[in-house]
Amino acid sequence: MDSPCIKICAIDESRGLCLGCGRTRAEIARWTSYSDSQRRDIMMTLAQRLADCGAPLVASTPSDITN
């Protein structure tokens, strides 16, 4: 199962996003229940989410991310 987790888990309380992967708490909690398509759709938004909140971008595309 693909995962954007880069083992840098820190939630930005004001935005509700993990500063490591860009997912919300709800997305993290439900990750294993999402379909492959749902996970891919979310992963395609993560780089922009992180950029929008000024977080350093560690991996630029889902294909750069390894679990």
Beta strands, then each sheet from edge to edge (+ up, - down):
strand 1: 11-12
strand 2: 17-18
sheet 1: 1+ 2-
end
